[in-house]
Amino acid sequence: PATPAPDTTAPVAPVISSPSTGAAFTSTSITFTGTAEANATMGTDFSSTTAAVNSAGSWSLSLTLGQGTTTIQFYATDAAGNRSSATSTTVFVDSLSPSVTLSVGECSTSLSSGSCLIATTTLSISFSSSAADLAYFTLERNGSFSLTTATSSNAVATDRSVYTVSVSATDTHGNRSATSTQTVSVQTLPVV
């Protein structure tokens, strides 16, 4: 009987169905899916993690990526060890929340060392973020919300009241910072 010839034919390059090239994510864990030669093993130049291609030719491979843009080469290896040419895809990850700072200018001359107690009803509010991809701030002034790209605002508080200012920053990928809050006690008349 004749011995069958060894398999020296490489599989065709795999197809990446998802995610599409250039996709952006707010999570570092990304699952790639696609098709390749049935019963092959999927691998990448990015990680030693592999995935089996099922008998229908479908595969799914989850990878943990770093921040920023990553280009990954995917290849299929058949049971005989033949490796396909690579298929490349590029994705972007931004899972970090922006920073935010908030200050009420009048609090720097507070009448109390432990809190912000001021003798004026006019408030100068400033806020900022070091995020290069900042989209907008969410500003709350005593329960009234607004979205803004400005970095300052003014408010008029009622005498003998407590005024609360809060701000958060949201980047272009939807990551939102923690909320920074400042409570201001307004007392323009002398306490007797």
C-alpha positions in Angstrom: 0.0 0.0 0.0 1.2 3.5 -0.8 2.0 5.9 2.0 -0.1 9.1 1.7 1.9 12.2 0.9 2.4 14.5 3.9 0.2 17.6 4.2 2.4 20.5 3.2 -0.3 22.9 2.2 -0.8 25.9 4.5 -4.3 26.9 5.3 -5.7 30.1 3.7 -5.3 33.2 5.7 -8.0 33.5 8.4 -10.9 36.0 8.1 -11.6 38.3 11.1 -15.3 39.0 11.3 -15.3 41.1 14.4 -14.2 43.6 15.5 -13.7 45.6 12.4 -10.4 47.3 11.8 -10.1 50.6 13.6 -12.8 49.7 16.2 -12.5 51.6 19.5 -13.1 50.0 22.9 -13.5 51.2 26.5 -12.4 47.7 27.9 -9.0 46.0 27.6 -10.6 42.6 27.1 -11.6 42.1 23.5 -13.0 39.0 21.8 -12.0 38.5 18.1 -14.1 36.2 16.0 -13.8 34.9 12.4 -13.4 31.9 10.2 -10.4 29.7 9.2 -9.7 26.2 8.1 -11.8 23.7 10.0 -10.0 22.1 13.0 -7.0 24.4 12.8 -5.6 26.4 15.7 -5.7 30.2 15.7 -2.7 32.1 17.0 -1.4 35.7 17.0 1.9 37.6 17.1 0.5 39.4 20.1 0.0 36.6 22.7 0.7 32.9 23.2 -3.1 32.5 23.7 -4.6 30.2 21.0 -8.1 29.1 20.1 -9.4 26.0 18.3 -11.3 26.5 15.0 -14.4 24.3 15.1 -15.4 21.8 12.4 -17.6 24.5 10.8 -14.5 26.8 10.5 -15.5 29.3 13.2 -13.2 30.6 15.9 -13.3 33.0 18.8 -10.2 34.4 20.6 -10.2 36.7 23.6 -7.1 38.9 24.2 -6.3 41.5 26.9 -4.8 44.6 25.2 -3.1 47.7 26.5 -4.2 51.3 26.1 -3.9 52.9 22.7 -3.6 51.4 19.2 -2.7 47.8 18.8 -2.1 45.9 15.5 -2.4 42.2 15.7 -1.5 39.5 13.1 -3.8 36.4 13.2 -2.8 33.1 11.6 -4.2 29.5 11.4 -2.1 26.4 11.9 -3.4 23.1 10.7 -2.9 19.7 12.3 0.2 19.0 10.2 1.8 22.2 11.5 1.4 24.3 8.3 0.8 27.9 9.1 -1.2 30.3 7.0 -0.2 33.8 6.0 -1.3 36.4 8.5 -4.4 38.6 8.5 -3.9 41.9 10.3 -6.3 44.1 12.3 -5.9 47.2 14.3 -8.0 48.2 17.3 -7.9 51.1 19.8 -8.4 50.9 23.6 -9.2 53.7 25.9 -10.5 52.4 29.2 -9.0 55.1 31.5 -11.3 57.7 33.0 -10.2 61.3 32.7 -9.2 63.3 35.8 -11.1 66.3 37.0 -10.4 69.1 39.4 -12.9 71.6 40.8 -12.5 74.8 42.8 -14.6 77.7 43.9 -12.4 80.8 44.0 -14.1 82.4 46.9 -13.4 79.3 49.1 -9.7 80.3 49.2 -10.7 83.1 51.6 -13.1 81.0 53.7 -14.3 82.3 57.0 -13.9 78.7 58.4 -10.8 76.6 58.4 -12.7 73.3 58.1 -15.1 74.2 55.4 -16.0 76.7 52.7 -17.9 79.5 54.5 -18.0 82.7 52.5 -19.6 86.2 52.9 -20.6 86.7 49.2 -23.4 85.2 47.1 -21.3 85.3 43.9 -19.3 82.1 43.1 -16.5 81.8 40.6 -16.3 78.1 39.7 -13.4 76.6 37.7 -12.7 73.1 36.7 -10.3 71.3 34.5 -9.1 67.9 33.2 -5.7 66.7 32.0 -7.3 64.4 29.5 -6.1 65.0 25.9 -9.3 63.4 24.6 -11.8 65.4 26.8 -15.3 65.6 25.2 -17.2 67.6 27.9 -17.8 68.4 31.5 -21.1 67.6 33.4 -21.6 70.5 35.8 -24.2 70.5 38.6 -25.0 73.7 40.4 -27.4 73.1 43.2 -29.3 70.4 41.4 -29.3 72.0 37.9 -27.3 70.0 35.4 -25.5 71.2 32.3 -23.0 69.9 29.8 -20.2 72.2 28.8 -16.7 72.3 27.2 -15.9 75.6 29.1 -13.6 75.4 32.1 -15.4 78.0 34.3 -18.8 79.2 35.3 -20.3 81.7 37.7 -23.2 81.1 40.1 -25.3 83.3 42.4 -26.2 81.6 45.7 -28.9 82.6 48.1 -27.8 84.2 51.3 -27.9 82.0 54.4 -27.9 78.8 52.3 -25.7 75.9 51.3 -24.7 75.7 47.6 -23.3 72.5 46.1 -21.2 72.4 43.0 -20.2 69.1 41.3 -18.3 68.4 38.1 -17.3 65.3 36.2 -15.3 64.9 32.9 -16.2 62.6 30.0 -13.7 61.7 27.3 -14.4 61.1 23.6 -14.8 57.3 24.2 -17.4 57.7 26.9 -15.1 57.1 29.9 -16.4 59.3 32.8 -14.3 60.6 35.8 -15.3 60.4 39.4 -17.4 63.4 40.5 -15.6 66.2 42.3 -17.9 68.1 44.7 -17.6 71.4 46.6 -20.1 72.5 49.2 -20.3 76.2 49.9 -22.0 77.8 52.9 -23.1 81.4 52.2 -23.5 83.9 55.0 -23.3 87.6 54.1 -25.0 88.9 57.2 -23.2 88.8 60.6 -24.3 85.9 62.8 -25.7 87.4 66.1 
